[in-house]
Amino acid sequence: MAPADQTILITGASGFVGSGVVLRVLKEGYKVRLTIRNPDQEAWLKKVFGHEDQVSFVVVPDFVKPGAFDEVVKDVDFVIHTSSPIPAPSLGPPWKENYIIPAVQPTVAILEAATKQPRIKKVVITSSCVSFIPQDRSLLGESRTASEQNGNPNVGKLEDFAETDFGHPFGAYCGAKLAADLATWEFHDTKKPHYAIVSIHPDFVYGALPTLKSVKDMDNYHTTTCILWREYNGIDGLLRFQDVDHSVHIDDVGEAHVKVLDDRIKDGERFLLSSGEFKWDDLLKHAQEKYPEMGFKLNTIPSWKDGWSAMYYKLDASKAERELGIKYKDIYEQFDHLVDHMKTLPKDHTN
């Protein structure tokens, strides 16, 4: 069946990863049904995505409400669930109520709703690389490298893990990603649905954020690409705590979500996505040489992050290269994509 004859329900379309996935899915010719929490979002997202003959919207104001997705999954062929709580400095404890429940309950609800629709062939869950990373990095071995073979860290029972004191929003975000992934595969193993389940686990995602209305809007977003932008404008974020890091381009994330829809990708598959390591100072040199007019800068790593290097890990994302044919774009392409988009935006907007 051709993509034009198939419909994909996508949650989280207004977010960074979600919008990147939507754009790639539309490029492939699929029809999409996009969930939004507020009807006021529709007009702007129509401008962002275009392809009006392929796009429809449905309002789901409360993802945690029982049965929230029962109606919206009707008459679709695939589901891609990208929506997840974003760590914000203002969103602190209680961690369970603010992060774990909003990540787990919608995931389970959409999986449950899909079981009632025989037409649905596959559900793709957007997770994160952090769902493979144990709190004690030494468990990854001397190389500190994770792959799909690691599986999830042993955190005991999901309900007990949900009571953990995560300490700060980013810790709670990581916990929420792990909790939702654990819930996904617990559902898979116990309910044995008629459709296939596949999960995508991106590294820190960088690139253009198409839903931005202005450069000023960057101040209000807490996605990884916005943190990257602020870092290179002298505003310290949570992601940088040592000289090296790793990442993946939003375009590669979108491509992976499309390619796993293929029948050749079977039930139960999981894919890490990462273009590999980079040095923050090397990227700064690139930014300053290519965009001297932008005034990019990078603060020294603040002392309050001393000791954080113990948290560092690496990723083996070669499975997606082999099985999905992903050819990763490096950090310089990721940064250029972001800067080029920012140059098209007004400094501020009035509506």
C-alpha positions, -999 to +999 in steps of 0.1 A: +000+000+000+014+034-010+021+060+017-006+083+003-032+056+012-021+053+048-026+076+078-003+080+108-014+094+141+015+115+156+015+129+191+037+157+202+037+174+168+043+209+183+075+197+200+110+196+186+113+159+179+076+156+170+077+184+145+108+169+129+091+136+126+060+152+111+080+170+084+097+138+073+066+117+073+048+143+052+078+143+028+073+106+023+037+112+013+018+098+043-014+114+056-010+125+092-034+131+121-018+153+147-028+156+183-027+191+199-036+201+234-050+235+225-070+244+194-052+277+192-021+257+181-037+246+148-034+277+127+004+281+134+011+244+129-007+245+095+018+272+084+047+252+097+038+219+081+020+229+050+007+199+030-028+208+040-043+179+019-023+155+040-027+170+075-056+169+100-057+179+137-074+165+167-075+182+201-066+160+231-065+185+260-055+159+287-032+131+277-034+116+312-072+113+311-084+076+308-094+068+273-078+100+259-068+083+227-097+059+222-113+080+194-082+095+178-066+062+169-096+051+148-090+047+111-052+050+112-026+026+100+003+036+123+009+055+155+040+075+164+041+086+200+067+114+205+050+134+232+068+135+266+073+159+295+102+184+290+125+192+319+121+229+328+137+247+358+103+258+370+089+222+369+103+205+400+089+180+425+067+161+430+086+142+404+061+114+401+032+137+393+051+161+372+073+137+351+067+100+356+029+099+353+027+123+323+053+101+305+039+066+315+002+070+314-002+085+279+022+058+266+002+030+281-031+047+271-021+050+234-009+014+234-042+003+250-063+023+226-044+008+196-054-027+207-090-019+199-082-010+163-073-040+141-063-017+112-032-005+132-001-023+120+027-007+141+032+017+170+065+035+172+074+049+206+100+078+208+121+071+238+156+083+245+191+069+247+190+076+285+166+047+289+196+024+284+219+042+308+223+030+344+228+055+371+261+038+379+280+043+347+306+016+357+279-009+348+285-001+312+320-015+315+354+002+310+343+018+277+312+033+292+294+024+260+257+015+257+240-003+229+206-018+223+220-050+238+223-034+272+186-032+276+171-011+304+189-007+337+176-028+366+156-003+387+133-028+404+095-026+400+082+003+380+059+014+407+088+016+432+110+034+407+083+060+403+088+071+439+125+079+434+138+113+444+154+124+412+170+156+426+165+179+397+144+183+365+168+167+341+172+137+364+134+134+365+132+137+327+157+108+324+137+088+349+105+095+330+120+083+297+132+051+314+098+046+331+079+050+299+102+026+281+098+000+309+060+004+307+061+000+269+078-033+270+059-045+300+027-038+280+043-056+250+052-087+269+020-090+290-007-078+266+008-092+234-010-068+210-018-076+174+004-048+162+041-045+162+059-022+187+092-005+178+111+021+199+135+048+188+161+061+213+178+093+201+209+109+215+207+146+224+189+160+194+201+191+176+190+210+145+163+235+135+132+238+156+105+246+129+078+256+154+096+287+166+080+320+158+110+342+167+145+341+180+131+354+213+110+322+216+142+303+223+140+317+258+108+297+264+119+263+251+138+237+271+145+212+243+181+201+236+186+223+205+175+254+224+200+245+252+227+242+226+218+276+212+219+292+246+252+275+254+268+292+224+253+325+234+270+323+268+240+309+288+250+278+307+227+248+304+226+213+319+239+194+289+275+205+288+296+193+317+329+181+301+349+188+270+333+161+248+297+151+241+276+133+215+244+140+196+222+133+166+206+155+139+168+160+140+167+149+103+182+115+111+156+111+139+128+118+115+143+094+089+145+066+114+108+070+124+098+066+088+121+037+080+109+016+110+074+016+095+087-008+069+074-043+073+110-056+074+114-040+108+098-065+131+080-063+164+102-057+194+130-038+177+148-009+194+171+016+178+197+039+193+205+070+172+237+089+175+262+105+152+290+101+177+312+123+198+323+159+193+343+185+212+325+216+224+355+238+217+359+224+182+322+233+175+329+268+190+358+273+165+335+262+137+307+286+148+330+316+152+348+310+119+316+304+098+294+330+115+316+358+128+287+382+128+268+361+153+291+366+182+290+330+194+308+323+227+311+295+252+316+300+289+340+278+309+323+249+325+310+262+359+324+248+391+290+236+403+294+209+376+326+196+391+325+158+393+298+155+367+322+137+344+314+105+363+280+108+345+295+106+310+286+077+287+291+068+250+267+052+225+270+025+199+244+035+174+256+013+145+225-009+144+205+019+129+232+024+103+232-012+093+195-020+095+178+013+087+205+027+064+209+059+084+240+080+074+244+103+104+249+140+099+277+153+122+275+180+149+286+207+124+256+199+101+234+199+132+246+233+143+245+248+108+209+236+104+200+254+136+218+286+128+204+288+092+169+284+106+174+311+133+186+335+106+152+333+089+133+343+121+124+377+134+140+387+166+106+389+183+069+385+173+038+402+183+012+375+182 
